[in-house]
Amino acid sequence: MNKLNIKYPLWFIKLTNYEYWAWQWFYYPLLPYIFYQAWRARSAGFFTTINPSFENSGFYAYSKKAILDLIPNQYKPQTFFIQRDENLVSFFTKHKLSFPLITKPDKGERGKGVAKIFDLKEFTHYHTQNADEEYIIQEFASEKLEFGVFYSRLPNEEKGIVSSVTLKEFLSITGDGVSTLGELILDNDRSRFQEKTLRERFEKEWNMVLPSGEVKELEPIGNHCRGTRFINANYLITKQLENVFDAIAREIPGFYYGRFDLRTSSLADLYDGKVKIMELNGANSEPTHIYDASFGLFNAYKTIAWHWKRIADISIQTQKMGVKSLPFWKTIGTCFKDN
């Protein structure tokens, strides 16, 4: 066995790397600037006006399925809403579904409850465990590249802009022919944060030696809180890319601001608009390239501030169009609520 080389405890890594901070703590220093933007927009809930066709503009308590329904079928995987009392065998037969599939709560954030399901037995277990929640089933998008692409457009302008592109690197480890799977997991900072989940998932393989050079994917869901590394890919932003997302966004009524989480087979396909949009996040979405460790906290705050100004600029215009924001008391009650 290799001797583990763990230099820092997890609490120290969390403290010194802002990508691991609780989102509330990350945003506290920006509150004065956000309040200033609220004053500019003359509305405490200005951020709930920017996507008129989304429930609460996609800020909280919104249906993912309702937003996906606004996106043309050519740009998304097959997506279904499943009822709590659904007959699963009949459901699968009717829709001619095949595994693997992605399941996710219809209302929920930050990867909570999202799972990759490989067979009917797993799906039945998931359905039973989530009997009190409404959730959606999505065809698994097998395209090898996953991106987060942030797009926004002022309502009075013809062209929008792409302000963030994030390449997602899924949590994985590479064997050295000597160390066990468990040792490799505990020797990697990202996978150490997921130790409890990974011990359960790979219980039978934990003490097995991973062959040299073999790459083992530990987490199939591209969410930061589940170990995915976010890589700044803003170098991919071009006029061609902006034209592609202008075209897509124009087909989504009442949409001006948000992040497309998508998969594509290649960069050429990305620039051609050959994508599978798994989710479209609205007012609560972030330009996730800021969580690249090399980006830096100052640049992260500068980028977030720009996006909050963009929200206010859009809100000023949508309010003139007659879009109403949430009342003050409801806005305050939901700003720091985890969905």
N, C-alpha and C positions, 0 to 999 in steps of 0.2 A: 504493500500500500504506500501511496505517496503521503508524505507529511503535508497536512493542510497549511496553507499560507494565508491565513486570515489576519489582515493588518488592523482593521478597525471594526469596532462593534457597530451594529446596525443603527443604534440611536445616533452615533456620531456621523454616520453617512447621511442619515436623514437631516441632521442639523446643518451640515455643511454643503448639501446639494439641494438647491431649491426645487429641482424636479420632483423631489420626494415630499415636499412640504404639503400639509393639508391645504386644500384650495382656499379655504377661508383665510388662513394666515398669509398666504401668498398675496391675496387681494387687499388686505387691510391697508397697506401703505397707499393704495390707489384710491381709497374712498374719497378724499378731498377732491381729487380730479374728477371722479365720477359724479360727485355732488355738483361740481361746477358745470359739467355737461348737462345734468338735469336742469340746472338754472337756465342754461342756454336754450334748452328745448322747452322750458316752461312746463315741465312735467316730471314728477317723481318716478313715474313708471314709463318714461320715454322709451325704454328698451322693449316694451311690450307692444309697440306700434309699428315696428320696422318690417314685419312680414305679415301683411293683413290677412292672408289666406291660411296662416298657421294659428292654431290655438295658442293664445298668449305669446304670439310671435315665435314660438319655439323656445320660450324661456324656462317654463316649468309646467308640469302636469299636462303634457301634450301627448297625443297619440302618434307614435312612430309610423304606424300603418297609414294613418290619415295623410301624413306628409308624403310617404312613399306613393300613395295613390295619385298624387298630383304629378308624379314624374312619368314621362312616357315609357312604355314597356320596354322599348329597345335599349334603354339605359340601365335596367335594373334586373336582378334575379327575380324569379317567381317568388311572390310573397303572399302568404295567406294568414288570415286571422282565424284562430281556432277558438271555438266556444268551450266553456267549462264542461258541458255535458256531452261533448262530441263523442261519437263512436269512432274510435281511432282507426280501426280496420277499414270501415266504410270511407272515412276521410281520405286515407291513403289510396284506396282503390279509385275513388272518384277523381282525384287530382293526379293520379299516375305519378306519385312521388317516389323518388329513390334516395337512398342514403349515400353519403352523409348529408345531414341537414343542419342548419343553424336555427336555434330557438332563442328567443329573447323576450323579455317582458315588453308589452306594448307601451308601458309608461315606466321609465327607469333610466338611470344614468350611470356613467363610468364603469360599464362592463358588468354591472351587477345582474346576475341571473342569466347571462349569455352562455350558451353551451353549444358545442359541436356534437351532434348525435349520430351514432354509427349504425344503430339497428332499432327495430321496433321495441325490443325489451328496454333499451335505454330510454327510448322516447316515452314509453308507458310510465316508467319511473319518474321521468321529468314531469309528465302531465299530472301524475299523482301528487308529487311534491309541490306543484304550483297550482293546485286545484282552486285556490282562492284568488288567483291572479289571471288577468287576461294577457295572452301573449301571442306572438306571431311566429310562424314557421317560414323560413327562407331557404330557397335553393342554395346549396353551398357553391360559392363562386370560386372556382379552382384556378383562376388566373394567378400567376405567381407573384405579381407585384401589387402591394397595397399602399395607397397614398391617402393623405388628407389634403384636399385642395380647398382653400378658402377664397370665396368669391363675394363681391359686393358691388352694388350699382346704385347710384342716386336715381330716384324716380324720374327726375327731369333730364336725365342724360341717356343717350343712346347706347353708350358703351360702359361696361363695368370693368373691374380690375381683379386680378388674382393677386392677393397680398401674401399668401403663404402656401408653400407646398412641403408636405412632410412625407418622407419615406419611412415606412414602418418595418423594423427588423424584429421578427418574432423571437421570443425567448427560446434559445437553444444552446446546446453545449456540444463540444467536439471531443470524441474519445482519444485517449493517448495509449491505449493498449495495456495500461497498468492500473489506473484508478477505477474504482467502482463508480457506478452512476451516482450513488449518493455522495461520494467524495467530490465528484465533479460539480454537482449541484451546490454543495456547501463551500466550494472554492470560488464561486462566482457570486459577486455582490447582488446582481439582479435576481438570480434564482434563490439566493438565501432569503430574500424578502418573501418568497413564495414557498418556503420550506414545508409548512404544514400541509398545504394543498398538494404539493408535489410528492410528499411522503405517502399520502393516501392514494394518489393517482398511480404512482410507480412502486407500490409496495412490493410486488413480486420481483421487480427488476432492481431494487435499491442496491443490493449487494453484488450485482453482476458487473463484470468488467466490460466497459464499452470499447470495442475494437478501435485501434489507432486510425484516425481520420474519419471515422463515422460520425455524422452529424445527427444529433437527436433533438427533434423539436419537442419542447417541454410544454408549450402553451399555444394552442391553435387560434386563440382569439387576440386580435390586434389592439389591445387596450393597454394604456400605460400602467394602470394600476395592477395589471396582471403580468408585468414584466417586459412588455414590448419596449424596444428602444426607438425613440423618435429622432429621426435624422433630418437636419435642415437641408432641404432640397430646393431652396429658392432659386438656385442657378438654373432650374428647369423653366422658370417663368419667362415666357416669350409672348409676342403679339399673337402668334399662332395658338398658343395655349389659351390666352384670354379670349380669342375668337371662338374657340371650341366651347368654353364654359359660358360665354355670352349666349351662344346658340342654345345650349342646354337650359340655361336659366330662363331664357325668354319663353320656353315652353312650359314653365312652372308658374302658374298665375299667382300674383301677389307675393312674389319672393324677391327680396332685395339683398339679403345678408345671411351668410351661413357657410358651413363647411361640408363639403361632399366627402364622405368616407367611401372609397371605391377600390375596386381591383381592376387590373388590366394586364394583358399578357406581355407587353413590351412598351418601351418609351415611344416607339413609332405609333403603336395603337393609342397611347395616351394622347398624342398630338393629333390623331385622327378622330378622337372622340369615341373610340371603341372601348367603352368602359362598362363596368357593372357597379352601379351605385347601391351600396348596402344600406347606407343611412344618409339622410340630409339633416344636419343639425342647424338650428336657427339662432335665436338671440343668446343662447347660453353657450354657444360654441367658441372655441379658442383657436388661434393660429398656432397649432401644436408644434411647429418647428422651434418655438422658443424653448422647448424642453430638451433640445439637443444640448448635451453637457458643454459643448464648446461655444455656445451662443452667448452665455454670460447674463447675469442678473440685470445689469443696467440696460442692456439691449432688450431683454425680455420685457421690462417695465415700459421702455420706450415704445415697443411694438404694441403692447396691450393698450397703452394710452392712445396711440393712433387709432386703434380699432374702436375704442369707446367714443372718440370724437366722430368717427365714421358713423357709429350708431346714432349719435345725436344729430348729425347732418341729415341722415335718412329720416329720422323721426320728425324733424322740423317740417320736412316736406310731406310726409304721410299724414301728419296731423292737419296740414292745410287741405289735404284731400278728404278729410273727414274721419280719419281713423282715430278712435278713442283709446286712451291708455287705461290700464287698471287703476282703480282708486288708490289713493295714498296708503290707506291702512292695509290694503291687501298686498300692495307692493312691498311694504316693510315686513309683512309677515312671511313673505316667500323668498326674499333676497338671499337669505343664508340658510335655506332649508334644503337638506339633501333629498333628492328624489328617489 
